[in-house]
Amino acid sequence: MSARAQLESLAAGVRSGELDPFDPRWHPKVVGHEAREAAVLVLFGTLDGAPMPSDRPLMPADLDVLLLERAQTLGAHPGQVAFPGGSREPQDANLVDCALREAVEETGLDPAGVDVLAELPALGLGASGFLVTPVLAWWAAPSPVDVVDFAESARVFRTPIRDLLDPANRVTAVVQRRGATFASPAFEVSGVLVWGFTAMVLDALLEGLGWSLPWDRERKLFVSP
């Protein structure tokens, strides 16, 4: 079964209510009226020109996901790696429109080449008060992407799924905030650390798709919030 077919199967399970790839602890118990809606685009596709030879057949070398590195000057989550996305605006008819609009604004992609597969369950971010809906999609016709506004993003890049799956690139990120300690799965790829919300979503999807490989969860890396 192709990678797209496997993603479509996962999406069908989500739409039918038979599958929730996320840890129940991530779901908000109560969503208050002040929670702000947001959406991110989790866009899988094929990476042009990726090297095919490999001594470890983790996944096809050309399968990738679109990510960006937030600008260091931002007040919220500076320098962190994220999916394209942001808060819902009045002009957004729904959360899919929100995710696509934000992706266009941040990366310059052509939304006509994006096939939306499913809205995944919304996840609450207590620290910021957002209720974030990951929008799972397939890049049927990839278009050029790059930073649109350097005040928002430091770079836009497509990370091979093979690199995310490699156990040598997996760590547990540990952050201390307001006297509490939090841990999340993390990935050291493309010269950056992917951790927090973005890494948790990726980890859950890779597990749900049955793609993950065993990795050393005791290998820890302490990060600044």
Backbone as a chain_set.jsonl record, in Angstrom:
{"seq": "MSARAQLESLAAGVRSGELDPFDPRWHPKVVGHEAREAAVLVLFGTLDGAPMPSDRPLMPADLDVLLLERAQTLGAHPGQVAFPGGSREPQDANLVDCALREAVEETGLDPAGVDVLAELPALGLGASGFLVTPVLAWWAAPSPVDVVDFAESARVFRTPIRDLLDPANRVTAVVQRRGATFASPAFEVSGVLVWGFTAMVLDALLEGLGWSLPWDRERKLFVSP", "coords": {"N": [[0.842, -1.192, 0.0], [0.572, 2.212, -0.845], [2.16, 5.213, 0.497], [0.4, 7.399, 0.447], [-2.065, 6.058, 0.293], [-2.076, 4.785, 2.782], [-2.184, 7.001, 4.479], [-4.67, 7.979, 3.69], [-6.272, 5.9, 4.596], [-5.92, 6.126, 7.373], [-7.045, 8.656, 7.669], [-9.706, 8.13, 6.941], [-10.479, 6.512, 9.057], [-10.384, 8.374, 11.123], [-12.361, 10.218, 10.306], [-14.633, 8.62, 10.465], [-14.874, 8.264, 13.118], [-13.798, 6.077, 14.304], [-11.124, 6.037, 14.867], [-8.658, 7.627, 16.77], [-5.756, 9.215, 16.722], [-4.383, 10.453, 18.753], [-3.059, 10.853, 22.077], [-5.315, 10.511, 24.727], [-4.965, 12.254, 26.871], [-4.18, 14.62, 25.768], [-6.401, 15.866, 24.822], [-8.667, 18.542, 25.363], [-10.355, 18.727, 28.443], [-12.452, 20.426, 29.141], [-13.636, 22.957, 27.137], [-13.292, 26.249, 27.26], [-15.112, 29.368, 26.79], [-13.311, 31.23, 26.051], [-11.313, 30.016, 24.681], [-9.197, 29.972, 21.872], [-9.604, 29.346, 18.465], [-7.542, 27.511, 16.238], [-5.552, 26.33, 13.474], [-3.425, 23.911, 11.899], [-1.44, 22.917, 9.089], [-0.775, 19.727, 8.195], [1.195, 18.494, 6.084], [1.894, 16.035, 3.887], [4.054, 14.706, 1.356], [5.945, 14.196, -1.673], [9.401, 14.383, -1.858], [11.304, 16.113, -4.062], [14.148, 14.973, -5.837], [15.379, 13.586, -3.74], [17.899, 11.545, -2.224], [18.036, 8.161, -3.143], [19.453, 5.689, -2.433], [20.005, 3.562, 0.401], [21.137, 2.071, 3.408], [19.452, 1.24, 5.29], [16.254, 0.325, 5.141], [14.046, 2.345, 5.936], [11.837, 3.957, 5.131], [10.378, 4.9, 1.958], [12.669, 7.02, 0.274], [11.814, 9.45, -0.717], [9.568, 10.452, 0.556], [8.01, 13.018, 2.417], [7.48, 15.763, 4.82], [6.055, 18.968, 5.307], [7.579, 21.646, 6.978], [8.314, 24.472, 9.12], [10.609, 26.912, 10.443], [10.207, 28.988, 13.112], [10.579, 32.556, 13.422], [13.217, 34.034, 15.335], [12.597, 36.373, 16.569], [9.951, 36.436, 17.273], [7.288, 36.759, 19.659], [5.992, 34.569, 20.754], [6.869, 31.227, 21.125], [9.526, 31.454, 19.892], [11.863, 30.638, 17.346], [11.169, 27.961, 17.278], [10.317, 24.835, 15.686], [7.627, 24.273, 13.482], [4.389, 23.289, 12.147], [2.981, 24.799, 9.197], [0.607, 27.287, 9.991], [-1.966, 28.801, 12.093], [-3.971, 31.152, 13.997], [-7.561, 31.153, 13.724], [-9.216, 33.307, 11.492], [-11.663, 35.945, 10.875], [-12.334, 35.796, 8.134], [-12.063, 33.15, 7.471], [-13.808, 30.395, 6.419], [-13.924, 27.919, 7.579], [-11.971, 25.558, 9.537], [-10.241, 24.2, 7.86], [-9.941, 26.028, 5.756], [-8.613, 27.965, 7.229], [-6.146, 26.684, 7.888], [-5.066, 26.312, 5.303], [-4.96, 28.956, 4.338], [-3.123, 30.13, 6.132], [-0.886, 28.578, 5.539], [-0.349, 29.345, 2.92], [0.247, 32.051, 3.355], [2.552, 31.818, 4.893], [4.361, 30.133, 3.582], [4.029, 30.335, 0.835], [2.942, 28.339, -0.77], [0.984, 26.692, -3.364], [-2.337, 26.314, -2.957], [-4.017, 24.862, -4.589], [-2.787, 22.536, -5.272], [-3.019, 20.898, -3.098], [-4.431, 18.188, -1.456], [-6.868, 17.803, 0.813], [-7.208, 15.558, 3.465], [-8.304, 14.942, 6.017], [-9.741, 16.452, 8.953], [-8.07, 16.342, 11.9], [-8.538, 15.317, 15.375], [-9.139, 18.074, 17.56], [-6.701, 19.722, 19.556], [-5.901, 20.842, 22.78], [-4.002, 23.616, 23.838], [-2.788, 24.48, 26.684], [-1.014, 26.44, 27.653], [-1.085, 28.558, 25.859], [-3.736, 28.948, 25.34], [-4.976, 28.117, 23.027], [-7.051, 26.164, 20.843], [-6.215, 23.723, 18.852], [-6.53, 22.517, 15.591], [-5.236, 19.941, 13.764], [-4.81, 19.675, 10.314], [-4.85, 17.163, 8.141], [-3.141, 16.411, 5.158], [-2.405, 15.743, 1.666], [0.194, 16.387, -0.618], [-0.525, 16.727, -3.631], [0.27, 18.014, -5.969], [3.11, 19.32, -5.758], [4.337, 22.601, -5.067], [6.64, 25.372, -5.427], [8.133, 26.43, -2.349], [8.922, 28.791, 0.229], [10.339, 31.121, 2.595], [8.043, 33.631, 3.281], [7.701, 35.913, 4.836], [10.182, 37.175, 6.712], [9.969, 38.145, 9.231], [8.253, 36.481, 10.418], [8.995, 33.804, 9.893], [11.987, 31.855, 9.924], [12.948, 29.957, 8.173], [11.718, 27.71, 5.636], [11.084, 24.33, 5.132], [11.329, 20.963, 3.797], [11.046, 17.965, 5.269], [12.43, 14.747, 5.122], [10.536, 11.823, 5.769], [11.866, 9.524, 6.385], [14.08, 10.425, 7.823], [12.845, 11.323, 10.146], [11.969, 8.932, 11.195], [14.259, 7.526, 11.795], [15.897, 5.933, 14.388], [18.243, 6.997, 15.454], [17.867, 9.676, 15.34], [16.017, 10.318, 17.204], [14.847, 11.657, 20.276], [13.976, 12.371, 23.72], [12.521, 15.32, 24.547], [12.955, 17.623, 27.152], [11.506, 20.064, 29.118], [11.468, 22.761, 31.395], [9.069, 24.634, 32.997], [7.584, 27.239, 34.71], [8.029, 26.015, 37.2], [7.292, 23.413, 36.733], [7.887, 20.257, 35.098], [8.039, 19.182, 31.795], [7.739, 16.715, 29.233], [8.385, 15.587, 25.916], [8.15, 13.653, 22.882], [10.8, 13.954, 20.502], [12.605, 15.157, 17.589], [15.698, 15.184, 15.979], [16.474, 16.704, 13.28], [17.321, 17.888, 9.987], [19.066, 19.852, 10.874], [17.838, 21.041, 13.05], [15.883, 20.993, 16.125], [12.953, 19.281, 16.536], [10.254, 19.591, 18.542], [7.886, 19.492, 21.323], [4.489, 20.516, 20.649], [4.402, 20.114, 17.803], [6.138, 17.922, 17.431], [4.821, 16.012, 18.974], [2.449, 15.626, 17.544], [3.486, 14.637, 15.102], [4.77, 12.303, 16.052], [2.559, 10.841, 17.023], [1.103, 10.428, 14.66], [2.928, 8.947, 13.102], [3.101, 6.679, 14.67], [0.402, 5.862, 14.607], [0.147, 5.234, 11.925], [1.665, 3.042, 11.786], [4.328, 3.189, 11.168], [6.473, 3.766, 12.82], [9.639, 3.119, 14.442], [11.354, 1.273, 17.033], [12.811, 3.296, 19.598], [15.204, 4.986, 21.705], [13.832, 6.083, 24.457], [14.862, 7.028, 26.781], [16.915, 8.63, 26.171], [17.646, 11.837, 26.624], [17.054, 15.33, 26.11], [17.52, 18.511, 27.25], [15.675, 21.446, 26.91], [15.136, 24.96, 26.229], [12.213, 26.788, 27.075]], "CA": [[0.0, 0.0, 0.0], [1.362, 3.429, -0.937], [2.087, 6.106, 1.654], [-0.842, 8.159, 0.372], [-3.173, 5.166, 0.633], [-2.058, 4.586, 4.227], [-2.683, 8.243, 5.07], [-6.109, 8.036, 3.422], [-6.905, 4.932, 5.487], [-5.956, 6.747, 8.698], [-8.01, 9.751, 7.608], [-11.052, 7.549, 6.935], [-10.76, 6.086, 10.421], [-10.658, 9.569, 11.917], [-13.657, 10.774, 9.896], [-15.718, 7.734, 10.914], [-14.884, 8.232, 14.575], [-13.237, 4.811, 14.78], [-9.705, 6.179, 15.167], [-8.123, 8.882, 17.292], [-4.332, 8.909, 16.864], [-3.742, 11.219, 19.81], [-3.184, 10.477, 23.476], [-6.491, 11.182, 25.304], [-4.563, 13.312, 27.8], [-3.97, 15.861, 25.033], [-7.677, 16.484, 24.491], [-9.162, 19.401, 26.447], [-11.512, 18.193, 29.167], [-13.491, 21.442, 28.99], [-13.19, 24.05, 26.284], [-13.947, 27.466, 27.698], [-15.531, 30.272, 25.723], [-12.185, 32.071, 25.678], [-10.352, 29.255, 23.876], [-9.072, 30.51, 20.523], [-9.456, 28.297, 17.46], [-6.408, 27.599, 15.333], [-5.368, 25.124, 12.656], [-2.124, 23.736, 11.253], [-1.475, 22.032, 7.923], [0.185, 18.614, 8.267], [1.214, 18.228, 4.652], [2.809, 15.002, 3.415], [4.208, 14.669, -0.085], [7.177, 13.559, -2.14], [10.507, 15.336, -1.92], [12.014, 16.006, -5.335], [15.598, 14.879, -5.819], [15.92, 12.952, -2.541], [18.751, 10.387, -2.549], [17.311, 6.916, -2.955], [20.157, 4.587, -1.79], [20.018, 3.541, 1.861], [21.449, 0.754, 3.96], [18.37, 0.896, 6.216], [15.008, 0.653, 4.447], [13.063, 2.845, 6.891], [10.696, 4.361, 4.321], [10.858, 5.445, 0.687], [13.485, 8.195, 0.57], [11.267, 10.702, -1.214], [8.389, 10.859, 1.323], [8.409, 14.108, 3.29], [6.45, 16.579, 5.439], [6.417, 20.383, 5.252], [7.757, 22.287, 8.276], [8.971, 25.769, 9.089], [11.264, 27.351, 11.673], [9.689, 30.299, 13.46], [11.59, 33.585, 13.605], [13.689, 34.21, 16.707], [12.071, 37.634, 17.1], [8.546, 36.301, 17.645], [7.048, 36.732, 21.09], [5.524, 33.238, 21.157], [7.58, 30.082, 20.554], [10.562, 31.874, 18.944], [12.853, 29.673, 16.904], [10.707, 26.576, 17.299], [9.855, 24.252, 14.424], [6.174, 24.129, 13.524], [3.659, 23.161, 10.893], [2.338, 26.054, 8.82], [-0.699, 27.407, 10.626], [-2.181, 29.934, 12.976], [-5.315, 31.319, 14.555], [-8.652, 31.343, 12.767], [-9.596, 34.696, 11.269], [-13.073, 36.066, 10.45], [-12.543, 35.437, 6.731], [-11.963, 31.706, 7.297], [-15.111, 29.737, 6.507], [-13.778, 26.768, 8.458], [-10.584, 25.371, 9.97], [-9.441, 23.829, 6.69], [-9.594, 27.294, 5.117], [-7.632, 28.609, 8.096], [-4.853, 26.024, 7.713], [-4.559, 26.58, 3.959], [-4.613, 30.379, 4.243], [-1.887, 30.354, 6.869], [0.209, 27.937, 4.806], [-0.036, 30.218, 1.783], [0.885, 33.264, 3.87], [3.847, 31.532, 5.508], [5.276, 29.373, 2.717], [3.808, 30.626, -0.57], [2.507, 27.175, -1.55], [-0.235, 26.792, -4.155], [-3.304, 25.415, -2.323], [-4.693, 24.026, -5.588], [-2.109, 21.246, -5.323], [-3.141, 20.22, -1.806], [-5.636, 17.386, -1.236], [-7.151, 17.657, 2.243], [-7.684, 14.207, 3.769], [-9.15, 14.901, 7.212], [-9.457, 17.269, 10.126], [-7.784, 15.481, 13.036], [-9.132, 15.853, 16.598], [-8.541, 19.301, 18.073], [-5.866, 19.557, 20.737], [-5.824, 22.05, 23.582], [-2.705, 24.088, 24.311], [-3.118, 25.236, 27.879], [-0.136, 27.589, 27.882], [-1.436, 29.672, 24.981], [-5.178, 29.095, 25.252], [-5.472, 27.764, 21.706], [-7.588, 24.849, 20.516], [-5.581, 23.588, 17.534], [-6.967, 21.402, 14.753], [-4.314, 19.565, 12.683], [-5.467, 19.313, 9.051], [-3.997, 16.203, 7.44], [-3.28, 16.616, 3.717], [-1.414, 15.174, 0.75], [0.639, 17.355, -1.602], [-0.691, 16.042, -4.909], [1.056, 18.741, -6.965], [3.967, 20.219, -4.982], [4.711, 23.884, -5.64], [7.777, 25.943, -4.704], [7.846, 27.058, -1.054], [10.037, 29.503, 0.827], [9.89, 32.105, 3.572], [7.333, 34.782, 2.717], [7.962, 37.049, 5.711], [11.226, 36.778, 7.652], [9.546, 38.534, 10.577], [7.45, 35.376, 10.925], [9.67, 32.512, 9.746], [13.406, 31.889, 9.573], [13.09, 29.135, 6.979], [10.69, 26.72, 5.309], [11.81, 23.17, 4.622], [10.622, 19.693, 3.656], [11.854, 16.975, 5.979], [12.129, 13.351, 4.779], [9.969, 10.994, 6.836], [12.909, 8.562, 6.753], [14.899, 11.032, 8.874], [12.05, 11.348, 11.377], [11.83, 7.571, 11.708], [15.56, 6.97, 12.168], [16.067, 5.972, 15.854], [19.393, 7.831, 15.817], [17.424, 11.072, 15.358], [14.925, 10.45, 18.165], [15.175, 11.948, 21.673], [12.898, 12.93, 24.533], [12.806, 16.708, 24.918], [12.498, 17.948, 28.5], [11.482, 21.504, 29.346], [10.969, 23.183, 32.701], [8.306, 25.871, 32.852], [6.776, 27.607, 35.873], [8.216, 25.052, 38.271], [6.873, 22.069, 36.326], [8.709, 19.644, 34.061], [7.26, 18.558, 30.728], [8.534, 15.931, 28.297], [7.706, 15.253, 24.666], [9.027, 13.057, 21.877], [11.454, 14.986, 19.698], [13.363, 14.691, 16.432], [16.826, 16.018, 15.576], [16.529, 16.556, 11.83], [17.494, 19.099, 9.17], [19.807, 20.844, 11.626], [17.011, 21.649, 14.087], [15.176, 20.088, 17.018], [11.493, 19.355, 16.456], [9.777, 19.129, 19.838], [6.617, 20.087, 21.728], [3.252, 20.18, 19.955], [4.666, 19.591, 16.461], [6.71, 16.579, 17.546], [3.8, 15.1, 19.5], [1.546, 15.292, 16.436], [4.213, 13.757, 14.191], [4.978, 11.012, 16.711], [1.28, 10.131, 17.064], [0.749, 10.0, 13.311], [3.835, 7.868, 12.688], [2.66, 5.488, 15.411], [-0.901, 5.453, 14.089], [0.335, 4.671, 10.59], [2.462, 1.823, 11.893], [5.629, 3.425, 10.556], [7.515, 4.032, 13.816], [10.608, 2.111, 14.845], [11.738, 1.445, 18.443], [13.878, 4.265, 19.833], [15.586, 5.098, 23.106], [13.105, 7.18, 25.097], [15.647, 7.519, 27.919], [17.891, 9.61, 25.656], [16.939, 13.089, 26.888], [17.674, 16.591, 25.752], [16.847, 19.602, 27.938], [15.521, 22.59, 26.011], [14.559, 26.175, 26.819], [10.856, 27.003, 26.565]], "C": [[0.881, 1.249, 0.0], [1.217, 4.274, 0.325], [0.79, 6.91, 1.63], [-2.026, 7.286, 0.77], [-3.233, 4.919, 2.14], [-2.556, 5.827, 4.962], [-4.19, 8.376, 4.864], [-6.866, 7.068, 4.325], [-7.001, 5.494, 6.899], [-6.994, 7.859, 8.726], [-9.446, 9.236, 7.644], [-11.438, 7.086, 8.327], [-11.079, 7.256, 11.334], [-12.038, 10.117, 11.589], [-14.822, 9.932, 10.406], [-15.843, 7.694, 12.43], [-14.3, 6.959, 15.151], [-11.791, 4.936, 15.237], [-9.411, 7.574, 15.691], [-6.644, 8.631, 17.543], [-3.675, 9.545, 18.08], [-4.021, 10.656, 21.197], [-4.381, 11.222, 24.075], [-6.13, 12.314, 26.255], [-4.368, 14.646, 27.094], [-5.282, 16.588, 24.755], [-8.158, 17.354, 25.65], [-10.385, 18.783, 27.112], [-12.707, 19.133, 29.009], [-12.916, 22.557, 28.144], [-13.963, 25.297, 26.681], [-14.262, 28.384, 26.533], [-14.38, 31.17, 25.258], [-11.132, 31.315, 24.858], [-10.367, 29.782, 22.443], [-8.833, 29.377, 19.537], [-8.244, 28.571, 16.574], [-6.323, 26.298, 14.553], [-3.965, 25.117, 12.087], [-2.281, 22.752, 10.108], [-0.369, 20.993, 8.048], [0.243, 18.011, 6.873], [2.318, 17.236, 4.281], [2.887, 15.059, 1.89], [5.47, 13.942, -0.462], [8.225, 14.624, -2.386], [11.302, 15.127, -3.201], [13.516, 15.886, -5.113], [16.184, 14.256, -4.576], [16.777, 11.756, -2.926], [18.038, 9.08, -2.221], [18.106, 5.833, -2.225], [20.116, 4.705, -0.271], [20.353, 2.142, 2.329], [20.408, 0.315, 4.975], [17.041, 1.291, 5.579], [13.918, 1.109, 5.422], [11.743, 3.176, 6.189], [11.236, 4.779, 2.968], [11.539, 6.796, 0.918], [12.82, 9.502, 0.169], [10.028, 11.179, -0.445], [8.791, 11.921, 2.343], [7.198, 14.807, 3.905], [6.959, 18.02, 5.48], [6.46, 20.983, 6.656], [8.352, 23.677, 8.067], [9.603, 26.051, 10.443], [10.816, 28.777, 11.954], [10.829, 31.288, 13.706], [11.954, 33.735, 15.08], [13.105, 35.455, 17.351], [10.609, 37.556, 17.528], [8.387, 36.224, 19.159], [6.639, 35.368, 21.601], [6.305, 32.172, 20.399], [8.663, 30.495, 19.554], [11.538, 30.752, 18.624], [12.391, 28.233, 16.854], [10.248, 26.131, 15.911], [8.37, 23.959, 14.543], [5.65, 23.724, 12.155], [3.198, 24.555, 10.477], [0.96, 26.133, 9.481], [-0.787, 28.613, 11.516], [-3.628, 30.034, 13.4], [-6.344, 31.576, 13.453], [-9.041, 32.811, 12.715], [-11.034, 34.765, 10.768], [-13.329, 35.636, 9.014], [-12.476, 33.937, 6.475], [-13.332, 31.053, 7.466], [-15.079, 28.559, 7.464], [-12.292, 26.605, 8.789], [-9.678, 24.878, 8.846], [-9.004, 25.086, 5.949], [-8.515, 28.021, 5.908], [-6.241, 28.019, 7.867], [-4.245, 26.331, 6.346], [-4.149, 28.038, 3.808], [-3.283, 30.662, 4.927], [-0.69, 29.755, 6.131], [0.626, 28.775, 3.597], [0.725, 31.447, 2.261], [2.297, 33.014, 4.372], [4.848, 30.887, 4.555], [5.117, 29.678, 1.234], [3.341, 29.454, -1.403], [1.22, 27.471, -2.321], [-1.262, 25.82, -3.57], [-4.04, 24.515, -3.31], [-4.058, 22.651, -5.679], [-2.222, 20.428, -4.072], [-4.468, 19.478, -1.718], [-5.822, 17.2, 0.266], [-7.77, 16.289, 2.489], [-8.62, 14.174, 4.968], [-8.753, 16.007, 8.179], [-9.24, 16.302, 11.29], [-8.394, 16.091, 14.297], [-8.387, 17.08, 17.101], [-7.805, 19.032, 19.378], [-5.754, 20.881, 21.468], [-4.41, 22.367, 24.007], [-2.952, 25.027, 25.482], [-2.298, 26.49, 28.042], [-0.553, 28.794, 27.063], [-2.942, 29.891, 24.855], [-5.756, 28.783, 23.892], [-6.059, 26.361, 21.689], [-7.202, 24.606, 19.066], [-6.077, 22.332, 16.815], [-5.899, 21.108, 13.698], [-5.115, 19.113, 11.454], [-4.501, 18.434, 8.271], [-4.232, 16.313, 5.938], [-2.154, 15.933, 2.963], [-1.103, 16.202, -0.326], [0.623, 16.695, -2.966], [0.139, 16.688, -6.007], [1.931, 19.749, -6.235], [4.336, 21.482, -5.766], [5.909, 24.434, -4.868], [7.319, 26.588, -3.392], [9.117, 27.727, -0.545], [9.462, 30.464, 1.859], [9.225, 33.267, 2.837], [7.641, 36.043, 3.51], [8.97, 36.625, 6.777], [10.941, 37.274, 9.071], [8.751, 37.415, 11.238], [8.22, 34.056, 10.939], [11.127, 32.707, 9.358], [13.673, 31.053, 8.333], [11.916, 28.183, 6.854], [11.417, 25.536, 4.7], [10.934, 21.93, 4.614], [11.511, 18.597, 4.224], [11.469, 15.559, 5.565], [11.582, 12.585, 5.984], [10.998, 9.972, 7.299], [13.784, 9.118, 7.877], [14.151, 11.082, 10.201], [11.979, 9.965, 12.019], [13.142, 6.989, 12.223], [15.743, 7.066, 13.687], [17.231, 6.843, 16.307], [19.006, 9.3, 15.926], [16.332, 11.332, 16.392], [15.462, 10.705, 19.568], [13.89, 12.31, 22.401], [13.312, 14.332, 24.95], [12.192, 16.988, 26.282], [12.602, 19.452, 28.682], [10.906, 21.786, 30.727], [10.327, 24.554, 32.552], [7.44, 26.089, 34.081], [6.83, 26.552, 36.972], [7.798, 23.638, 37.94], [7.778, 21.569, 35.201], [7.822, 18.922, 33.057], [8.21, 17.809, 29.794], [7.718, 15.644, 27.045], [8.672, 14.489, 23.776], [9.617, 14.173, 21.033], [12.28, 14.336, 18.601], [14.485, 15.689, 16.157], [17.042, 15.811, 14.08], [16.735, 17.914, 11.172], [18.18, 20.219, 9.941], [19.029, 21.542, 12.716], [16.429, 20.561, 14.991], [13.683, 20.335, 16.864], [10.952, 18.779, 17.75], [8.413, 19.76, 20.131], [5.443, 19.606, 20.9], [3.514, 19.524, 18.602], [5.198, 18.171, 16.515], [5.681, 15.581, 18.072], [2.828, 14.684, 18.405], [2.236, 14.341, 15.465], [4.385, 12.363, 14.781], [3.689, 10.192, 16.707], [0.887, 9.623, 15.685], [1.635, 8.855, 12.835], [3.494, 6.564, 13.396], [1.352, 4.96, 14.835], [-0.828, 4.815, 12.72], [1.116, 3.364, 10.617], [3.844, 1.959, 11.301], [6.766, 3.497, 11.572], [8.41, 2.827, 14.06], [10.957, 2.326, 16.315], [12.887, 2.442, 18.569], [14.075, 4.437, 21.331], [14.92, 6.317, 23.747], [13.826, 7.727, 26.322], [16.747, 8.485, 27.47], [17.223, 10.981, 25.701], [17.771, 14.291, 26.489], [16.868, 17.71, 26.414], [16.848, 20.833, 27.048], [14.938, 23.766, 26.787], [13.176, 26.397, 26.246], [10.783, 28.2, 25.625]], "O": [[1.839, 1.327, 0.77], [0.292, 4.087, 1.115], [0.15, 7.088, 2.666], [-2.901, 7.735, 1.51], [-4.321, 4.852, 2.713], [-3.272, 5.714, 5.957], [-4.904, 8.83, 5.758], [-7.972, 7.372, 4.772], [-8.035, 5.36, 7.553], [-7.738, 7.992, 9.698], [-10.306, 9.828, 8.296], [-12.587, 7.244, 8.741], [-11.935, 7.154, 12.212], [-12.805, 10.446, 12.494], [-15.878, 10.468, 10.741], [-16.81, 7.151, 12.963], [-14.305, 6.776, 16.369], [-11.279, 4.048, 15.919], [-9.857, 8.573, 15.126], [-6.296, 7.909, 18.478], [-2.535, 9.217, 18.409], [-5.071, 10.067, 21.453], [-4.461, 12.444, 23.95], [-6.918, 13.245, 26.428], [-4.385, 15.694, 27.739], [-5.281, 17.789, 24.484], [-8.064, 16.941, 26.806], [-11.329, 18.369, 26.44], [-13.831, 18.69, 28.772], [-11.819, 23.046, 28.416], [-15.17, 25.378, 26.455], [-13.748, 28.205, 25.429], [-14.463, 31.796, 24.2], [-10.163, 31.916, 24.393], [-11.434, 30.01, 21.872], [-7.955, 28.541, 19.75], [-7.963, 29.714, 16.213], [-6.938, 25.296, 14.917], [-3.382, 26.168, 11.822], [-3.138, 21.869, 10.142], [0.817, 21.322, 8.012], [-0.55, 17.136, 6.524], [3.507, 17.548, 4.351], [1.918, 15.414, 1.22], [6.01, 13.164, 0.324], [7.966, 15.636, -3.039], [11.905, 14.071, -3.395], [14.089, 16.61, -4.299], [17.389, 14.375, -4.355], [16.431, 11.023, -3.853], [17.496, 8.925, -1.127], [17.505, 5.094, -1.445], [20.183, 5.805, 0.278], [19.92, 1.153, 1.738], [20.444, -0.812, 5.47], [16.734, 2.48, 5.488], [12.982, 0.363, 5.705], [10.674, 2.728, 6.605], [12.441, 4.995, 2.832], [11.035, 7.623, 1.678], [13.212, 10.562, 0.656], [9.486, 12.232, -0.778], [9.785, 11.76, 3.053], [6.052, 14.503, 3.573], [8.152, 18.259, 5.667], [5.511, 20.85, 7.428], [8.83, 24.01, 6.982], [9.186, 25.501, 11.463], [11.021, 29.671, 11.133], [11.912, 30.901, 14.145], [11.106, 33.583, 15.959], [13.12, 35.573, 18.576], [10.081, 38.516, 18.089], [9.248, 35.687, 19.855], [6.906, 35.034, 22.756], [6.389, 32.213, 19.172], [8.716, 29.933, 18.459], [11.979, 30.017, 19.507], [13.148, 27.361, 16.427], [9.846, 26.945, 15.079], [7.905, 23.461, 15.569], [6.354, 23.8, 11.148], [3.037, 25.42, 11.339], [0.233, 25.141, 9.519], [0.179, 29.358, 11.681], [-4.416, 29.112, 13.189], [-6.033, 32.138, 12.403], [-9.179, 33.473, 13.743], [-11.573, 33.767, 10.289], [-14.421, 35.163, 8.699], [-12.797, 33.49, 5.374], [-13.943, 31.147, 8.531], [-16.088, 28.235, 8.09], [-11.462, 27.413, 8.372], [-8.47, 25.115, 8.879], [-7.844, 25.208, 5.555], [-7.611, 28.621, 5.329], [-5.274, 28.755, 7.676], [-3.045, 26.582, 6.242], [-3.109, 28.331, 3.219], [-2.423, 31.347, 4.374], [0.388, 30.348, 6.1], [1.813, 28.896, 3.295], [1.722, 31.842, 1.657], [3.151, 33.897, 4.287], [6.055, 31.074, 4.707], [5.987, 29.316, 0.443], [3.337, 29.545, -2.631], [0.468, 28.381, -1.973], [-1.075, 24.608, -3.677], [-4.627, 23.51, -2.909], [-4.705, 21.698, -6.113], [-1.599, 19.371, -3.966], [-5.525, 20.085, -1.891], [-5.027, 16.52, 0.915], [-8.727, 15.899, 1.82], [-9.622, 13.461, 4.949], [-7.601, 16.439, 8.224], [-10.135, 15.526, 11.625], [-8.737, 17.273, 14.294], [-7.157, 17.124, 17.074], [-8.234, 18.218, 20.195], [-5.537, 21.923, 20.849], [-3.691, 21.49, 24.484], [-3.278, 26.2, 25.305], [-2.808, 27.505, 28.515], [-0.399, 29.931, 27.51], [-3.376, 30.911, 24.32], [-6.902, 29.138, 23.612], [-5.618, 25.482, 22.429], [-7.779, 25.2, 18.155], [-6.045, 21.231, 17.365], [-5.671, 21.938, 12.818], [-5.995, 18.26, 11.562], [-3.464, 18.9, 7.8], [-5.376, 16.31, 5.485], [-1.11, 15.593, 3.521], [-2.01, 16.819, -0.885], [1.639, 16.162, -3.413], [0.658, 15.995, -6.882], [1.549, 20.911, -6.098], [4.608, 21.431, -6.965], [6.162, 23.992, -3.748], [6.259, 27.211, -3.331], [10.231, 27.296, -0.842], [8.244, 30.603, 1.979], [9.785, 33.814, 1.886], [7.822, 37.116, 2.935], [8.654, 35.812, 7.645], [11.612, 36.856, 10.014], [8.589, 37.393, 12.458], [8.11, 33.281, 11.889], [11.466, 33.596, 8.577], [14.533, 31.402, 7.525], [11.218, 27.891, 7.825], [12.279, 25.716, 3.839], [9.932, 21.852, 5.325], [12.6, 18.34, 3.711], [10.295, 15.198, 5.648], [12.113, 12.696, 7.089], [11.01, 9.59, 8.47], [14.185, 8.38, 8.777], [14.751, 10.904, 11.261], [11.934, 9.845, 13.243], [13.127, 6.047, 13.015], [15.746, 8.172, 14.228], [17.215, 7.371, 17.419], [19.73, 10.088, 16.535], [15.782, 12.432, 16.455], [16.413, 10.056, 20.003], [12.849, 12.529, 21.78], [14.326, 14.514, 25.623], [11.042, 16.63, 26.537], [13.651, 20.046, 28.433], [9.967, 21.122, 31.167], [10.939, 25.501, 32.057], [6.651, 25.22, 34.452], [5.817, 26.233, 37.594], [7.932, 22.744, 38.776], [8.356, 22.357, 34.452], [6.952, 18.139, 33.439], [9.35, 18.226, 29.593], [6.5, 15.479, 27.113], [9.885, 14.654, 23.898], [8.997, 15.224, 20.869], [12.613, 13.152, 18.659], [14.249, 16.896, 16.108], [17.708, 14.862, 13.664], [16.371, 18.951, 11.725], [17.915, 21.397, 9.7], [19.5, 22.539, 13.264], [16.475, 19.373, 14.67], [13.207, 21.456, 17.039], [11.164, 17.6, 18.035], [7.857, 20.472, 19.295], [5.391, 18.445, 20.494], [2.918, 18.494, 18.286], [4.769, 17.312, 15.745], [5.676, 14.423, 17.654], [2.425, 13.522, 18.341], [1.643, 13.346, 15.047], [4.174, 11.361, 14.098], [3.713, 8.994, 16.425], [0.39, 8.504, 15.555], [1.146, 7.899, 12.233], [3.582, 5.485, 12.811], [1.207, 3.76, 14.601], [-1.642, 3.954, 12.386], [1.219, 2.668, 9.607], [4.476, 0.957, 10.965], [7.924, 3.302, 11.202], [7.997, 1.678, 13.907], [10.865, 3.452, 16.803], [13.816, 2.441, 17.761], [13.209, 4.073, 22.127], [15.393, 7.443, 23.595], [13.448, 8.774, 26.847], [17.429, 9.085, 28.302], [16.328, 11.258, 24.903], [19.001, 14.274, 26.525], [15.669, 17.842, 26.166], [17.88, 21.218, 26.5], [14.334, 23.6, 27.847], [12.975, 26.215, 25.046], [9.711, 28.516, 25.11]]}, "num_chains": 1, "name": "protein.A"}
